[in-house]
Amino acid sequence: MRVSIPHTLGKDELRRRMAARLGDAEDKAKGMLGGLATVETTWTDADTLALVVSAMGYTIPCTAAIAEASLDFEVEIPTGAGFARRMIESAVREKGEKLVG
């Protein structure tokens, strides 16, 4: 699933905001999904953040790619978790819009 969030921040400012807020990612995931949620993050290059969210027995790999005018998320919905697709898309869009807003 792809979710694209437009922005006017420029790559450097968006990268700075993302780096500053990474520490909150796991706490936010636990708040949304319960205490057993974990989030692992790794910058794979200057403009791409890899995330692995684990919760409710599912592992959901994602990437967040910083483009000049958008923040583009690619989320792999695991087999059996299709029922949560809309919830996941909504959460990604909401958190992404807060980040770039």
Backbone as ProteinMPNN parsed JSONL, in Angstrom:
{"seq_chain_A": "MRVSIPHTLGKDELRRRMAARLGDAEDKAKGMLGGLATVETTWTDADTLALVVSAMGYTIPCTAAIAEASLDFEVEIPTGAGFARRMIESAVREKGEKLVG", "coords_chain_A": {"N_chain_A": [[0.849, -1.166, 0.0], [0.524, 2.204, -0.786], [1.035, 5.407, 0.531], [0.907, 8.765, 0.118], [2.024, 11.848, 1.263], [1.646, 15.18, 0.736], [3.956, 17.955, 0.947], [5.489, 21.138, 1.854], [7.899, 21.642, 2.939], [10.523, 21.117, 2.177], [13.307, 18.916, 1.678], [15.388, 18.845, 3.646], [14.308, 20.049, 6.012], [12.114, 18.36, 6.502], [13.441, 15.917, 6.907], [14.857, 16.6, 9.251], [12.735, 17.002, 11.057], [11.629, 14.427, 11.105], [13.752, 12.911, 12.173], [13.937, 14.087, 14.697], [11.578, 13.281, 15.873], [11.561, 10.532, 16.001], [12.044, 9.115, 18.358], [9.615, 9.14, 19.642], [8.06, 7.365, 18.264], [7.675, 4.613, 18.983], [6.303, 4.855, 21.428], [3.95, 6.099, 20.543], [2.931, 4.111, 18.866], [2.416, 2.105, 20.731], [0.43, 3.385, 22.19], [-1.609, 3.467, 20.299], [-1.934, 0.785, 19.555], [-1.717, -0.846, 21.738], [0.118, -2.124, 24.594], [1.985, -4.03, 23.712], [3.137, -3.383, 21.326], [5.824, -2.757, 19.058], [8.326, -0.716, 17.526], [10.743, -0.58, 15.126], [13.34, 1.328, 13.783], [15.331, 2.41, 11.031], [17.6, 4.352, 9.271], [18.038, 3.985, 5.91], [19.208, 5.328, 3.892], [20.001, 8.786, 3.206], [17.483, 9.804, 2.664], [15.558, 7.883, 3.175], [13.65, 6.081, 5.409], [13.438, 3.111, 7.09], [10.952, 1.177, 8.6], [9.795, -1.12, 11.015], [6.963, -2.372, 12.222], [5.581, -4.052, 14.879], [2.854, -5.736, 16.111], [0.02, -7.121, 17.747], [0.498, -9.732, 16.886], [1.354, -9.462, 14.278], [3.783, -8.469, 11.846], [4.758, -5.56, 10.341], [6.353, -4.318, 7.73], [7.625, -1.186, 6.585], [8.412, 1.681, 4.564], [9.534, 5.047, 4.604], [9.861, 7.498, 2.413], [11.581, 10.396, 1.663], [10.705, 12.955, -0.392], [11.061, 15.832, -2.531], [8.623, 17.235, -2.543], [6.854, 15.606, -1.221], [6.064, 13.085, 1.254], [6.539, 9.807, 1.129], [5.033, 6.824, 1.844], [5.505, 3.352, 1.907], [3.818, 0.517, 2.606], [3.783, -2.749, 3.703], [1.243, -4.89, 3.796], [0.624, -7.576, 5.787], [-0.223, -11.024, 4.975], [-3.381, -12.014, 5.95], [-3.868, -9.787, 7.458], [-5.396, -8.047, 6.111], [-7.868, -7.101, 6.873], [-7.291, -4.949, 8.461], [-6.408, -2.975, 6.844], [-7.59, -0.411, 6.118], [-7.56, 0.869, 8.599], [-4.798, 0.954, 9.099], [-3.911, 2.484, 6.906], [-5.249, 4.89, 7.467], [-4.053, 5.594, 9.928], [-1.35, 5.933, 9.155], [-1.632, 8.041, 7.322], [-2.713, 10.055, 9.01], [-0.65, 10.406, 10.965], [1.481, 11.065, 9.286], [0.557, 13.454, 8.112], [0.484, 15.127, 10.351], [3.187, 15.261, 10.88], [4.237, 16.659, 8.679], [2.793, 18.951, 8.755]], "CA_chain_A": [[0.0, 0.0, 0.0], [1.296, 3.456, -0.865], [0.383, 6.602, 1.059], [1.754, 9.917, -0.177], [1.616, 13.052, 1.984], [2.325, 16.346, 0.161], [4.514, 18.928, 1.89], [6.223, 22.272, 1.286], [8.988, 21.878, 3.893], [11.849, 20.831, 1.649], [13.838, 17.659, 2.205], [16.188, 19.01, 4.863], [13.442, 20.295, 7.161], [11.344, 17.151, 6.769], [14.39, 14.959, 7.499], [15.122, 17.04, 10.619], [11.537, 16.712, 11.858], [11.503, 12.979, 11.283], [14.795, 12.466, 13.103], [13.617, 14.591, 16.029], [10.385, 12.626, 16.414], [11.668, 9.08, 15.969], [11.976, 8.574, 19.706], [8.212, 9.036, 20.045], [7.339, 6.427, 17.404], [7.24, 3.412, 19.697], [5.272, 5.239, 22.396], [2.7, 6.347, 19.813], [2.422, 2.813, 18.415], [1.851, 1.432, 21.896], [-0.81, 4.067, 22.51], [-2.619, 3.111, 19.309], [-2.108, -0.648, 19.362], [-1.566, -1.6, 22.977], [1.453, -2.154, 25.175], [2.903, -4.993, 23.12], [3.62, -2.9, 20.027], [7.202, -2.287, 18.95], [8.675, -0.066, 16.268], [12.181, -0.504, 14.869], [13.6, 2.271, 12.694], [16.696, 2.479, 10.511], [17.79, 5.149, 8.054], [18.77, 3.192, 4.923], [20.006, 6.359, 3.232], [19.644, 10.109, 3.735], [16.084, 10.15, 2.41], [14.669, 6.731, 3.342], [13.567, 5.504, 6.735], [12.767, 1.811, 7.142], [10.278, 0.933, 9.872], [9.142, -2.409, 11.195], [6.005, -2.26, 13.312], [5.083, -5.359, 15.298], [1.744, -5.613, 17.06], [-1.1, -8.042, 17.597], [0.928, -10.918, 16.164], [1.727, -9.141, 12.903], [4.938, -7.614, 11.599], [4.429, -4.741, 9.18], [7.475, -3.506, 7.253], [7.274, 0.016, 5.84], [9.452, 2.675, 4.314], [9.112, 6.432, 4.443], [10.827, 8.121, 1.508], [11.463, 11.856, 1.619], [10.84, 13.577, -1.706], [11.057, 17.288, -2.415], [7.287, 17.773, -2.29], [5.985, 14.619, -0.587], [6.598, 12.026, 2.102], [5.892, 8.647, 0.521], [5.089, 5.604, 2.642], [5.178, 2.049, 1.323], [3.481, -0.342, 3.731], [3.475, -4.121, 3.291], [0.193, -5.462, 4.634], [0.843, -9.024, 5.813], [-1.333, -11.918, 4.732], [-4.211, -12.18, 7.137], [-4.109, -8.497, 8.112], [-6.138, -7.197, 5.182], [-8.986, -6.49, 7.597], [-6.805, -3.73, 9.114], [-5.833, -2.083, 5.818], [-8.095, 0.96, 6.231], [-7.068, 1.416, 9.865], [-3.372, 1.227, 8.921], [-3.804, 3.627, 5.998], [-5.695, 6.073, 8.192], [-3.032, 5.938, 10.919], [-0.178, 6.441, 8.425], [-1.98, 9.351, 6.776], [-2.857, 10.998, 10.115], [0.663, 10.707, 11.558], [2.256, 11.744, 8.254], [0.088, 14.841, 7.969], [0.941, 15.865, 11.536], [4.626, 15.441, 10.748], [4.559, 17.672, 7.662], [1.944, 20.126, 8.971]], "C_chain_A": [[0.898, 1.232, 0.0], [0.433, 4.597, -0.329], [1.348, 7.761, 0.851], [1.178, 11.158, 0.497], [2.358, 14.242, 1.369], [2.87, 17.263, 1.26], [5.228, 20.043, 1.132], [7.438, 22.6, 2.148], [10.379, 21.826, 3.274], [12.4, 19.59, 2.345], [14.566, 17.823, 3.54], [15.322, 19.204, 6.102], [12.621, 19.061, 7.503], [12.234, 16.081, 7.41], [14.67, 15.311, 8.956], [13.944, 16.713, 11.532], [11.386, 15.218, 12.125], [12.521, 12.466, 12.295], [14.463, 12.886, 14.531], [12.47, 13.82, 16.674], [10.466, 11.104, 16.439], [11.538, 8.451, 17.35], [10.554, 8.382, 20.198], [7.463, 7.94, 19.303], [6.832, 5.21, 18.172], [6.16, 3.744, 20.717], [3.926, 5.473, 21.711], [2.084, 5.039, 19.33], [1.783, 2.06, 19.576], [0.526, 2.068, 22.301], [-1.936, 3.681, 21.571], [-2.955, 1.628, 19.333], [-1.981, -1.479, 20.632], [-0.113, -1.732, 23.371], [2.444, -3.093, 24.536], [3.46, -4.564, 21.771], [5.083, -2.48, 20.117], [7.397, -1.649, 17.58], [10.197, -0.016, 16.19], [12.383, 0.414, 13.675], [15.075, 2.256, 12.322], [16.711, 3.372, 9.288], [18.599, 4.296, 7.083], [19.596, 4.069, 4.001], [19.482, 7.699, 3.729], [18.16, 10.43, 3.614], [15.105, 8.997, 2.618], [14.788, 6.158, 4.741], [12.809, 4.185, 6.638], [12.188, 1.637, 8.538], [9.727, -0.484, 9.871], [8.271, -2.273, 12.43], [5.501, -3.667, 13.617], [4.013, -5.14, 16.353], [0.693, -6.664, 16.738], [-0.736, -9.275, 16.777], [1.34, -10.687, 14.725], [2.983, -8.29, 12.896], [4.678, -6.892, 10.288], [5.646, -3.904, 8.795], [6.981, -2.332, 6.418], [8.541, 0.806, 5.528], [8.786, 4.034, 4.205], [10.2, 7.116, 3.624], [10.545, 9.612, 1.415], [11.714, 12.325, 0.189], [10.726, 15.09, -1.514], [9.692, 17.847, -2.041], [6.333, 16.771, -1.65], [6.785, 13.704, 0.335], [5.83, 10.784, 1.694], [6.125, 7.398, 1.361], [4.73, 4.406, 1.776], [4.99, 1.112, 2.501], [3.12, -1.716, 3.185], [2.461, -4.702, 4.272], [0.382, -6.982, 4.62], [-0.425, -9.811, 5.481], [-2.101, -12.104, 6.032], [-4.517, -10.876, 7.848], [-4.855, -7.532, 7.196], [-7.307, -6.49, 5.844], [-8.593, -5.149, 8.212], [-6.275, -2.7, 8.123], [-6.296, -0.635, 5.981], [-7.596, 1.627, 7.507], [-5.593, 1.807, 9.739], [-3.187, 2.445, 8.025], [-4.187, 4.927, 6.698], [-4.647, 6.535, 9.198], [-1.796, 6.525, 10.252], [-0.463, 7.843, 7.912], [-2.054, 10.408, 7.902], [-1.498, 11.391, 10.7], [1.554, 11.434, 10.559], [1.862, 13.196, 8.087], [0.484, 15.691, 9.167], [2.43, 16.187, 11.416], [4.963, 16.571, 9.777], [3.793, 18.965, 7.863], [2.568, 21.18, 9.83]], "O_chain_A": [[1.906, 1.283, 0.705], [-0.738, 4.733, -0.685], [2.472, 7.74, 1.351], [0.003, 11.481, 0.329], [3.583, 14.31, 1.469], [2.315, 17.335, 2.356], [5.529, 19.92, -0.055], [7.952, 23.718, 2.093], [11.314, 22.432, 3.799], [12.003, 19.263, 3.464], [14.375, 17.023, 4.456], [15.578, 18.586, 7.136], [12.448, 18.746, 8.681], [11.815, 15.414, 8.356], [14.717, 14.423, 9.808], [14.127, 16.211, 12.641], [11.055, 14.803, 13.236], [12.183, 11.674, 13.175], [14.684, 12.122, 15.471], [12.404, 13.721, 17.9], [9.514, 10.451, 16.865], [10.975, 7.365, 17.486], [10.306, 7.553, 21.075], [6.336, 7.613, 19.674], [5.674, 4.822, 18.02], [5.196, 2.992, 20.858], [2.882, 5.09, 22.24], [0.866, 4.869, 19.376], [0.728, 1.446, 19.417], [-0.399, 1.367, 22.71], [-3.089, 3.576, 21.99], [-4.112, 1.245, 19.156], [-2.126, -2.701, 20.587], [0.783, -1.478, 22.566], [3.644, -2.975, 24.786], [4.19, -5.327, 21.138], [5.522, -1.921, 21.122], [6.723, -1.996, 16.61], [10.856, 0.524, 17.078], [11.683, 0.296, 12.669], [15.949, 2.109, 13.177], [15.922, 3.174, 8.365], [19.73, 3.92, 7.392], [20.567, 3.611, 3.399], [18.604, 7.735, 4.591], [17.637, 11.241, 4.378], [13.932, 9.124, 2.27], [15.873, 5.798, 5.196], [11.676, 4.146, 6.16], [12.854, 1.915, 9.536], [9.252, -0.979, 8.849], [8.768, -2.084, 13.54], [5.05, -4.382, 12.723], [4.23, -4.454, 17.351], [0.511, -7.041, 15.581], [-1.577, -9.804, 16.049], [1.649, -11.646, 14.018], [3.223, -7.498, 13.808], [4.414, -7.515, 9.259], [5.944, -2.901, 9.444], [6.036, -2.465, 5.64], [9.588, 0.617, 6.147], [7.639, 4.156, 3.776], [11.325, 7.288, 4.092], [9.425, 10.034, 1.128], [12.793, 12.119, -0.367], [10.336, 15.557, -0.444], [9.607, 18.828, -1.303], [5.137, 17.041, -1.541], [8.002, 13.57, 0.213], [4.616, 10.707, 1.884], [7.261, 6.97, 1.564], [3.768, 4.446, 1.008], [5.904, 0.931, 3.306], [2.261, -1.839, 2.313], [2.783, -4.971, 5.43], [0.308, -7.606, 3.561], [-1.543, -9.334, 5.677], [-1.509, -12.327, 7.087], [-5.346, -10.855, 8.757], [-4.933, -6.336, 7.479], [-7.695, -5.399, 5.424], [-9.453, -4.304, 8.46], [-5.748, -1.663, 8.528], [-5.468, 0.277, 5.98], [-7.25, 2.809, 7.502], [-5.187, 2.867, 10.216], [-2.4, 3.338, 8.342], [-3.518, 5.947, 6.532], [-4.381, 7.731, 9.312], [-1.248, 7.515, 10.735], [0.372, 8.737, 8.051], [-1.525, 11.511, 7.761], [-1.228, 12.574, 10.906], [2.306, 12.33, 10.943], [2.718, 14.069, 7.939], [0.792, 16.872, 9.004], [2.87, 17.267, 11.809], [5.879, 17.353, 10.03], [4.096, 19.971, 7.222], [1.951, 22.215, 10.083]]}, "name": "protein", "num_of_chains": 1, "seq": "MRVSIPHTLGKDELRRRMAARLGDAEDKAKGMLGGLATVETTWTDADTLALVVSAMGYTIPCTAAIAEASLDFEVEIPTGAGFARRMIESAVREKGEKLVG"}
